Amino acid sequence: MVRLWQILPAALVWLADGAAQAQQAQDPVNVEFSGSARLRYESLGAVYRAGLDGSDQLLSTQIFLRGELSGESLRLVGELIDARGYLQDDGSAISSSAYNAADIFQLYIEAGISERLTARLGRFTMPLGSGRLSDASSFSNVPASFEGVRLQLDIDENWRAIGFFTAPVTRDPADRQALAKNRMGLDYADWHTRFYGAHLARNGLAYGLRAEAYLFALDENGGDRLITPGLRLRRPPQEGQYDFDAELMFQTGHRVVGATRRDVAAAAFQANAGYTFGRENPVRLSAHISYASGDRQGSTDWNRFDPLFGGRGSDYGHTGLFGPIARENLLSYGARAEWTSGPVRARLVAHDVYLAARTDSWGRARLTDASGASGRHVGQVIDTRIQWDAVPDRLTVEWGAAALIKGDFARNAPGAPDTGNSVYSYISLSTRF
C-alpha cells in the first residue's frame, strides 16, 4: 500500500527541478494561510431507512486549516481537516462522511510545466465538470479526496483538457464505535482501487453554449471495473435568458455480485431547463428530470448505474442525515425556484421520486421488494434552504428544511420502518479566516 508521505518527497524534488528548468530567474515566494470553521445542528424525524425507527440528530463541527507556499511556477498546498459529530441517538446512521478527526485533507504540489500545462501531485479534491460523477461536496462534513496525479492542459482560451490517475482516499477509522467517539486515525489511499480518466471542456460556442466530454474508469483489483463515458451540453443561467443543462452518462465493464461476475449495461441522464427573471433581485424558475437505471429482474447484465464519487446536493438537495435521493435506480421529476437579494440566497426544490426498476433496491433506505408488489413510487421530496452572509466573506448563517412524503414503496416495502413522513431541518454557522 502506497502512503502519501512515501512519494511526496521524491515528487517534490522532481517537480521543483522541472519548474526550475522552465524559468530563468528565481521566483518570488508567497506564503498564505487561511481556514474555515462550521457548526451545524441537524434533526430528522421519522427515519425512512430499514432497521431504524424514531428520530435522529447530529451536532457536527468542521474545521479546515490551509497553508500555501507559491512561486511563479510552483505551489505547495497543505490542508488539515478536523470533522467531528456529537449528540447521536442510539441507532443513528453513522458514517465516515461526517467524521474525520484531525487528519490531512489535502497535500499536493502543483507545478507549471509549461505556459499551458499544469501538473498536480499528492492528495487533493477533484471536482470535475458538473460534479455528478466526481465532486467535493460543500454540504458533506468530510468531502471526498484522492491521491495521485492530475494534469491540466489549457489548449486555448476556450479548450481545456484534464487527465488524472488516482486512488480514492480511505478514511480511518471507519467502524461505527470509533467514529461515534471521534477517534483519530490516519487516512490513506488504497491503490487496490484506481480512479482515472480524462475530461474535455469547450467554451465559447454559439448562443453561449458550453460542451463537455469525458471518460472515467473505476478499477478494483479482483473486483469491479466500471467504464463511464459521458457528454454534457449546457447554457449557464443569465438574467433575462433561458438556460439548460443536459448530461448523458453510460456505463459498461463488469461488476462482481457475490460469486458472480456480470457485465455492466447502465445509463443515466440529467436535464434541467430554466429562466431567470429580473436584474436587482433575480428569480430563477426551472424544471428538471433525472434518470439512473436500476438492475432489471431477469437481465443477465448488471443494470444499476453507479454514481462513482459524484455529489448529490446540487441536483437533489440536502444530504447529511437526510438525503433520500441518489443517482441510482432513479426516475425523478421536479421544479425549482431560486432567489437572490443582496446577502440573502434562497431556494425551494420539489421532486416526485420513483424507482427506475421496481424489483431493484432503493439504496439510500436499504429497501428492496424483489416481487415488485410495493410499486415504484418512493414519494415526494420538498427541500428548502436560506443562506445569509451576515458578515460578507466572514460569517454565513444557513437554515434548511426538507420533507419526504412517503409513497407506496417507502411505506410498504419489506422492512420499511412503520413511521410517518420524514421531516428534516438544520441550522449552521460558518466562518472563513
N, C-alpha and C positions, 0 to 999 in steps of 0.2 A: 504494500500500500504506500503510495507516494504522499508525503506530507508537504505542506506549503513551505515550511522553513528549510526543507531539504533542497528545493530547486531555486528558491528566491535569490540566495547569494550569487550563484553562478549566472542566473539570468540578469541580475543587476550589472555584473561585470560585462556581460555580452552586449546588453543594450546600451550601457554607458559608453562602451568602446565604439559601437556603431553610431551613436549620436555624436560623439566627439569627432569622428571622421567626417560627419556630414556638415560640420561647422568649422570655420576657420579661426574664430575667436571664442574665448571662454564666455559662456552665458552668464548674465546676472542671475543671482539666485533669490527667489522669493519664498518666504515661509508664511503659511496661513493656517489658522486654527479656527474651527467652527464646531457647532454642535446643535442638537435639538433635544427636547425633552417633552414627553407626553404623559398625561394621566387620564385614564379613561375608565368609566364605570359602565358595565353592560348588564342588562337584565332580560331574561327570556322566560315568559310564562307559557305553560302548556307545551312542553317539548314535543317534537314530531319524530325523533329518532327512535328506532327499535331498541328495546332494552332499557329505556329511560322513562321516567314519569315525573310529574310535578313540575317545578320551575328550576331555573339555573341563574347564576350570576357570576360576574368576574370583575375584579378591580385590577387593571393592568397598568404597569409602568413601562416606559420605553425611553432609553437614553442613547443617543449617538454622540460620539466624540470623534472628530475628524481632523487630521493633520495633513498638510500638503506641502511638499518641497518641490519647487518647479524652477526650471530654466527655460530658455527659448525652445529647446527640442526635447526636454526630458522632464517627466513628472514622477514623483514617488508619493503615493497616496496610501494612508493608513486610516482605518475607521474601526472603532470599537463599538460594540453593542452591549447593552445591559437591559434585557427584557424580562419582566417578572409578572407573576399573577398571584392574586390573593382573593380570599372570601369565596373560594369554590365551594359549591354544595356537594354533598355526598352523591356520587354517581355522575358528577359533571363530565362533560365531554372535554377531556384534556389532551392537547397535542403540542408538539414542539413548534407549531406555527405561532404560538403565543408565548413560549417560554424559552429564553436563552440567556442565562445569567453570565455576565462578564466574559465575552468572547470576542474573537477577531471576526468582524463582519466583512471588511474589505481590506486588502493589502496587495497593491499592484504597482507595477512600473509601466509607464506609458512613454513611448519614445517616438519622435517624429523621424521615421526612417528616410523620408524624402518630403518634398513640399506637399505631396498629396497622400502619402501612405503613412498611417499611424499604427503602431503595434502596442498591444496591452498584454501584460503577462502577470499572472498571480491569481488572486481571489477578487472577484468583482461581481456586481449585479449585471444583468443582461436583458433589459427591456428591448424587444425587437418589434418594429412595426406597430401594429395595433395592440400588442401585448397579449393577444388571445392565446398564444402558444408559448410565450416566454415573457415574463413580466417581473417587476419589482413593486408589488402592491404597497401603496401608501397606507391602506387601512390595516393590513396584516401587522401584528406586533413584531413578527420576525419575517421579513421578506426573503425570497429565495436568492441564493448567491451560488457562484460557480468558481471552479479553479481551472485554469488552462490558459489559452492564448486566443486573442481576438484581434483581427486585422481589419482596418477600415481604409478604404480607398475612395477618396473624393475625386471622381473621374473628371468632373467639371462642376459648374455651379448648379446643375440640375440632376446629375447622376451620382449615386453613392452606392458602393458595394461593401458588404460586411461578410467576413468569413470567420468561423470560430471552431475551435476544438476544445471541449471542456469536459469536466466531470461535475455533477451536482454536489454541493456541499451537504454532508450528512450532519445533522445536529446531534450533539451529545451533551447530556444524556437524552434518551428517548422513552424510557419506561415511565409509566404514569406516576408511580410513587415518588420518583426522583424529581420529576417535573413539578408536582404539586408542592414539593418542599423547596423549590427553586435552587436545586443543587447545581453546582458548576461542573462542566465538563470541558472538553476541547473538541470543537468541530473539526471535521476532516472531509476531504474529497475521496470518495470511494471509486477508484478507477476501474472497478468491475463494471461500472456503468459509464458510458460515454454519451455526451450530447454534443452534436456537431452539425454544421451546415453552412448555408450561405443565404444572404438576404440582399436583394437588389431593389433600389428605390429610384423612381423617376419623377421629378417635379417639373413645373413649367409647361405642362400640356395645355392644349386649347381648353377654354372655358374654365380655367382654374383647376383642372383635374390633376390628380396625383395617382401614380400606379406603383404597385409593389409585386414582386415575385420572389418566391423563396423555396428552399428545400431543406428540411430539418430531418435529422436522424437521431433516434434513441436506441442504443445498442447495449444489451446486458450480456455478460459472459454466461453462456449456458441458458439464457432466458429469452426475453422478448427482443425483437428487432422491429422497430417501427420507422417507416419512411413516410414523411408528411410533406408533400408539395402543396403550395397554395398560391392564390392570386388575389389581389385586392385592388379595387378602384374606388376612389373617393373624391369628393369635393368638400373641403372643410367649411364649417359654418362661418358665414359672414352676415353682417347686418343688412337686412333688406333683400336677402337672396335665399334661394333653395339650396339645400345641401344633401348629400347622401354618402353612404359608406357601405360597400358591398364586398364581402370576403368569402371566398370559396376554398375549402380545405379538403384534401383527400388523404387517405391513409392506407398504406399497404405494408407488406412484411409478414411477420409471423408473431404469434403470441403463444406462450406456454400456459395452458389451463389445466391444472392438476398434473397428470402424467401425459397429457395430450398436447401436441404442437399443432396449432391451427393457423392457416393462412388468414391474413387480415384483409378485409374489404370494407372500409368505413369511410364516412364523409361527414362534413359539417359545413354550414354556412351561416353568415350573419348579414342582415340587410337592415339599414337604418335610413330613413328619409325625413327631412325636417325643413322648417322655415324659421328664420329669425326676424322678429318684428322690432321696430323702434331703434332709437340710437342712444338716448341718455340712459334708459332703463330697459335694455334689450330682453325680450322674452323669446325663447325658442321652443317651438312645439314640434314633436317628432313622433313617428311610429316605427316599430321595429318587429322583426321576426327572426327567431333563432331556431336552428335545427342541428341536431347532432345524432347520428344514427345509433340505434341500440342493437343488441345481439338478437337476431331473429331465430325463433324456435324452429328447429329442423334444418337450419343452414349449416353446411359443412365449414363455412368460413366464420371467422370472428368478426362481428359487425359493429361492436360498440366502439365509438370514437373515443380516443384518449386525448385529453386537452394538454398533455405534456406538462409544462410548467407555467401555463397561462393564468392570467388574472381573471377574476370574475366580477369585481366591483364596478367597473366602468359600464358593463352591459347589464348586470343583474342586481346591482345594489349591494347592501351591506352583507359582509361575511361575519367574521368574529363568531359569537355564539349562535348566530342566525344562519344566513347563507344557505337556503334550501335549494338554490338553483346552481347547476354546474353544466358545463358543456359536454355532456354525455347522456345518451338515451333521452333526448330532449326535443320537444316541439313547443315553442312559446311565442305568443303574440302579445303586443303591448303598445303602450303610449307613454310619452314622457313630456314633462313641462319643466323648463329651466329658466331662472330669472336672476338677474344681477342688478344690484343698485349700490354703487359705491363699494363700501367694505363688506356688503352682505351678498351671499350667494345662496340660492335655494333651488331644490329640485323635488319633483314628485314623479314617481315611476309606477306604472301598473303592468303586471304580467298575468296572462292566463296560461297556466303551465300544464303540459301533458307529457306522458311518456311517448317516445317515438315508437318503441316496441313494448306492448303491454305485458309480455311474458318475461321481459328483462327487468333488471333492478332499478329502483330509484336510489342511486348510490349515496347521496347525501344523508338519506334516512336509513340506509341499510335494510331496505324493504324490497321483497320480491314476491310476486304471485305467479308461479310457473304455469298455473291454469289459465291465467288471463281473466278470471272471473271478476276481479276487482276493478276492471276497466283500466283506463289510462289517464284519467283526469286527476292530477295532483292537487290542483286548486288555484286560487288567485293569490298573487303576492302584491301588496301595496307597500311602497318604500318611499320615505321622505327624509330629507336632510337640509339643515340650515347651517351655514358657516358664517361667522362674523369675525373679521380681522379687527379685534378690539384695539390693538396697537399694531399698525401696519408693519409688516416684516418682523414682528417680535412676538405677538400673542394672538392666537386664534382660539375662539370658543366655537365648539361644534356640538350640535344636538341632532339626533336622528331617531326615527321610529319606523317600524315595519310590522306587517302582519301577514301571516299565512292563513287564508280562509280555506280550510281543508276541503278537497274534493273527494270523490268516491275512493280513489286509490289510497290517499293518505289516511282515510278513516277505516277502510275495510281490508286492506292487505294483511296477510297473516303476520302477526307480531306487531301490528301498528299500535302505538300507545293509545289507551282509552282516555283521551284528553280532548279538550275543546280546541278552538283555533289558537295558533301560536302568535303571541304578541311580543315584540322585541323593542327595546329602547336603549339609548346610550347617551352619555354626555362626556365630552372630553375637553381638556385644556392642553394646548401645545404651544411651546415657545421655541424660538430659534436664537442662537447667540453666536 
